[in-house]
Each structure stands twice: as structure tokens, then as C-alpha cells.
Amino acid sequence: MSNAIRLTVMLIIVVLIGVAFLGISRGVTGQEADKMPLIIAHRGASMDAPENTVASYKLAWERDADGAETDVHVTKDGKLVCIHDDTLERTGGDGGAVSDMNFDEVRKAEVGSFKDEKYRGEKVPTLTEVLQTVPQGKLFFVEIKKGKDAEKAVTLVKQDIAASGINPNQIVVISFDPAAVKFSKQQMPDIPAYLLLEFKQNDSTGQWSPTADEIISQLKAVNANGVDINTKYKVDKAFIDKIKSAGYSYNIWTINSPHIAKYYAEIGVDSITTDRPAFIRRALEGEPKQKPTTMDAIPLEPAR
């Protein structure tokens, strides 16, 4: 074999090894790698910053999240504020139900230091304030909580979108309340609305629900654009394809494990909601592994 042929063969081998290495190092491979799921920051970058605060959302944007998510409650005097719980007790230390308090009372609460002293002074923001942090081209998921104020909250969301100046195309409404999803589509037909669901196992039969057909039926009933569901039941690509073929998007929450994120990215989910947007993005894009930290042992499915 001549030196020229040997050199050519060696170059081909090097190229093939390089291609193989890239394929292995990437987090997501195959056809679905061409369409990576959107990374949605759950209550902002809430692993590291106090959830549902302006600081948390600003950190999410710094960490290149494709979108972020918040929960809204209606105050006694009709303001929409971003907080997950019904009360201020967990994040603010004390206080009654948000729905029984005027906005000025809610605003007095300090909701940063429960996470880290460096965030002391953070306040419960209004939805308008949070929407004003959203960069162009990013998405924002607004969760309408179940309850008597659900329809009122939808109406206020519509008003706050207009007041904030955000492009309505950047908004997605989500809710566990089918009536809220249906009302949202009536009030804001051009804004996507996803029905939040949970997989649950029957203690007697061991069967998991909902099935793909049941999900499709529920989405159709409320005119939803998609489903946003947990991963306690491990579905396969055929399950997701069936729902997407019916015209609905398939989104999952709340994923903090890189292994789970990679699995669902490869079978075609549209978005992954996570407390750790930068970490999950690195996992999906196959960047070099970081040294493991205690955060890697967090629960895979924290309560919404």
C-alpha cells in the first residue's frame, strides 16, 4: 500500500471516529435531535433563585431558557400576583390566604430570603411586572389555579398581557381546571392553552390513566391546544405520536433529571418544564459533564 493510500485511509478513520464521538457526546440523537424540545423554567430558575420572583425570572433568561412558567392568584382587590401557594406561609414566613388579602398587604411580604439570604428583599410580583422581564422571542406559561377565581383570573391575564406590552404570541395559558382552559380559549382564541394533567395509578388494578385516547378526548372537550403532563408513568414514542397526530402538542413537567429529559426529548416532547434550565439544556445538547453536586439527588417530580 502506497503512502498516499495509507494517508487517505488514516484520514477517513479519523473523520469516522470524530463523527462517532460527536454522536455519543450529544445528549439527544436521531431524528428528534433536529427538533429539540423547548426548555421552560419552572417558576423561573427556581432551583437557585426564589420561585416566582423577578430575580428568578431574570436568572432564567440569563440561563437561556426558551420560556418560563408562573402561577397566578387573585388578590382580594383584584390584582394578579405570581405565587404558587394559596398562602404566603412557605415563602413569606406568615400571612393568610392571598385571596383574602389586598395587594398592598401581599406586597409587604419578603419572599426571597427563604431561598438564600442574598435574595432578601424580593417581593411578590404582579403578573404584569413579570411579563415585562420576558425578552423578545421567549415564551411565558401562565398557570391558572383551580378554584372560584379561575375565570376571573383568565380575564385578568388578558388585561395584564395588554398592559405589559408583551406580544400575545409569547403567551401560553395552562391549567389543571378544564373550565379555565375552555374559558381561556373563548376569551383569547389566538393564545394557546394547555390542559395540565397527571398520570395516576389505580391502587386496585394497577392500571395507569389517562390513556392517550382519554387525553385526546379531554383536550377536544375544552378546545385545548395541547397537554402538559407529569412523567410518573413512562410513555413511549407511540403514545406521544398518537396525541400529536391528533393535532395536539405534548409537554411535560417537572423534569430535573438529565436521564429523564433525554429520554423524552428523543421521543418527541415539545417542551420540558424544569427548575434547572441551564443544567437540562447542557444535558440535552451533550456538553461536557459537570462534577456531580448534591442537587443531582433532588426529587424528580416536585409538586407543582
Secondary structure by P-SEA (a helix, b strand, c coil): ccaaaaaaaaaaaaaaaaaaaaaaaccccccccccccbbbbccccccccccccaaaaaaaaaaccccccbbbbbccccccccccccccccccccccccccccaaaaaaccccccccccccccccccaaaaaaaccccbbbbbbbbcccaaaaaaaaaaaaaaaaccccccbbbbcccaaaaaaaaaacccbbbbbbbbbbbccccccccccaaaaaaaaaaacccbbbbbccccccaaaaaaaaaabbbbbbcccccaaaaaaaaaacccbbbcccaaaaaaaaaccccccccccccccccccc
